[in-house]
């Protein structure tokens, strides 16, 4: 673009952590930003993530296009791991590799763009709060920078309370809780259990892995201290106390509640979305279907899978169940094939679903969820009651919001063998559907969340200020 033909655009480099729940909100934000005249985006995934997304788009017939938006260009850089290495299990290895590889590669990308573009040089780096190394590259290169926090504000407050937790000996120098207990960072904040601190949920019993993850967290905290902005996909109305506790962070969400944010083809899904489930939902009665989805990381063994399936059958309710292709191994597949044959009209199983449209469908009555923050927000903005089945990281904290603070859902509890039984699943489905208070509170939460992104709403004002800063 030549300066004589038009005014240079603000050119933003967007860098998510390479995980489904992080790529999604940064892509949603990117689409919000490029709707403004005068902003273009280079979206940087890792090679592995980029390949997953492109395969998914091609399988859906998208031809690898990012919603056909010429103002969002997708590029990729290595994550440092070998092709066959798992990105879902070895978080310590991935985080260590990202820290080592990303800064050099990102600097190269910025220099290449700036040498090629006479007018549209990178003017701002917007990075995931868990990709602190990208913010430090921006600082080093004299580029203004902002962080996007993709979890709850309460999770951010916990992040920034780590120095105090260390001083008060609630955790040791490796981040390990000194005892399993409940704490509250300040009055009116969600109560948190120390064994559920999200950085302790990685690496199982491998102390070296836990140390690497904790050091990754500490390095991100340092990077967040040098950002100009920290924005969050949440709302003042949903989390008043955490935003008061962390005044540096500003809510701009829920991003998907914006009337202009189209749900499909945002070039962010790691698996092809099976939209045949929407036709199936059209055949179901309003407010009748249980939607079951556990995000991009949750893993089930055959015993738990069977209990869940039989619990859904016992509930005698229609259900739509998402089972990712990567966990549908031979034994799981053999059981599910027989299960589906037995219940042809009663239930539908898909590999991946267009979740935003599913949750917005009038037939959905309840969301059985792992309580990832994106899923939590998507359920809230559609006024859907929850059944909570957290797996790891911040999902336990989100369960606390859903069940204890917002009161829009129930926990499903494990038995003495660590299994959530079919009877527990059946009973909790009946309980959440029978008590109309859950739906009434969920609809009230929906209204509050959507009002925050409307003209004059708190998130809407913050987003406008952020856009003004980007363009300056």
Secondary structure, DSSP 4 states (H G I P E B T S, - for coil): --TTTSPPPEEEEEE--SSHHHHHHHHHHHHHHHTSTTEEEEEEEEHHHHHHHHHHHHHTT-TT-STT-TTEEEEEE--SS-TTS-TTT-HHHHHHHHHHHHHHHHHHHHHHHHHH-SS--EEEEEEETT-HHHHHHHHHTT-EEEEEE-S-HHHHHHHTTHHHHHHTTSB-TTS-BSS--EE-SSTTSPPEEGGG-GGGGSSTT-HHHHHHHHHHHHHHHHHHTT-SEEEESS-TTT-HHHHHH-TTEEE---GGGSTT---S--S--SS---THHHHHHHTSPTT-EEEEE-TTT----HHHHHHHHHHHHHHT--EEEE--GGG--HHHHHHHHHHHHHTTTTEEEESS--HHHHHTSTTEEEEEE---HHHHHHHHTTT-EEEE---STTHHHHHHIIIIIS--EEE----TTS---HHHHHHHHHHHHH-HHHHHHHHHHHHHHHHHHSTTSHHHHHHHHHHHHHH-
